Amino acid sequence: MDNFVNMLNAKVLPIANKMGTQRHMTAIRKGIISTLPLTIVGSFFTIINNIPIESVANFLAPYKEILDIPFRYTVGILALYATFGIASSLAESYKLDKLTNGMLAVLAFLVSTAAPVHVLKNVNGVIDAGRYINIANLSASSLFASIVTGLLTVEIYRFLKNKNITIKMPDGVPPEVSNSFVALIPAAVILFFFWIVRYIFDFDIASFLSTILMPLKGILVGNSLFGGLLTIFLITGFWTLGIHGAAIMDPIVRPFWEMSIAQNMSEFAGGTSAHHLSTIFTEQFLQWFIWIGGAGGTLALVILFMFSKSAYIKDLGKLAILPGLFNINEPIVFGAPIVMNPILGIPFIVAPLVTGTLSYILTITGVVPMMMARLPFTVPGPLGAFISTNWSIPALILTCVNFLIDLAIYYPFFKVFEKQQLAKE
């Protein structure tokens, strides 16, 4: 075991650390995470629009279309917001003007993905003649296009600035005015570049990237048990090495997560049953069914710690219980520790694989619905599962069952760990 851990430290850890701190990967992660407040707020309106109380539903029925608007302008145009966040984050890492680069990236994204549709005459009294943008092109389905345009815009801007292909203002000019003039030539270059690519060469970045990357989405974030378990294994495996598993996987899997939950939410808002949505292995599926108390399902371990005979373990359990109830498990991961500890690391990986498999089986058989909303990760597990599956009682029960499974898997390893600690004490 020691040789295996040493090998991982020597071979895997440096690569994982480079991925986690690489400039562009960090910008993608920060940019997409910056959209979380919008998607969470948008989810609340979806929940309000589908409260399973007949009297409340009847009262809200006349306002259904109005209540849908916040969802459309948050989750419905998620990629637009992500573009600004990604470009701003990358620009900040280069010490470039964040606001300018964010705006130019939004320009590039709109030019390359949101081609206006020219309507020549009225269509059944629904829309008038004119030019329209389909906001579906700005949704999470274009998230990879937003990543590419956001990163590429900043790199073009940086290249031109480093080569002094800009307009410089005299000293004493206010920075906001100076930055605007510095951006004139880069803005023109960026606009023409993406316009030529999209309309002269007729190359649709969003469609191309979707065609290339969708098979990967189907593996890691879709309805494949193997893919879902692979994602769980990688996240928990990195954690046991002392690496923030979600942070390492975020640049790879988060765009798929965002696309999947946004698609589920959109389908549900359009009238599709929560049992028949597109994606099972969303981030919320992991959050509410598997990460009970945090990655690794550590709330069960915290409960065991609270009743330990070891003074240290018992005190740690008391300290970790409150954060654990709200799915924050760094105190137990680094305090026990689980990191670099094979005794606790094994159940940390195995328990989520077991509960993930059970949750998958119950989902595909229709016992529990799929996730149709996004809540803050700090909502306690059973409540989060209950609300995010359209108020499903079986989903709430499943979370409790998974907690008991975690408890059973952790218990024998906990006893070995406790015995070691008692010997030290």
Helices and strands as residue ranges (DSSP letters): H 2-7, I 8-12, H 13-21, H 23-33, H 36-48, H 54-60, G 61-63, H 64-72, G 75-77, H 78-93, H 98-113, E 117-119, E 130-132, G 135-138, G 140-142, H 143-162, H 175-182, H 184-195, I 196-200, H 205-220, H 225-240, H 245-269, G 274-276, H 283-285, I 286-290, H 299-306, H 311-325, H 330-335, H 342-364, H 381-388, H 393-424
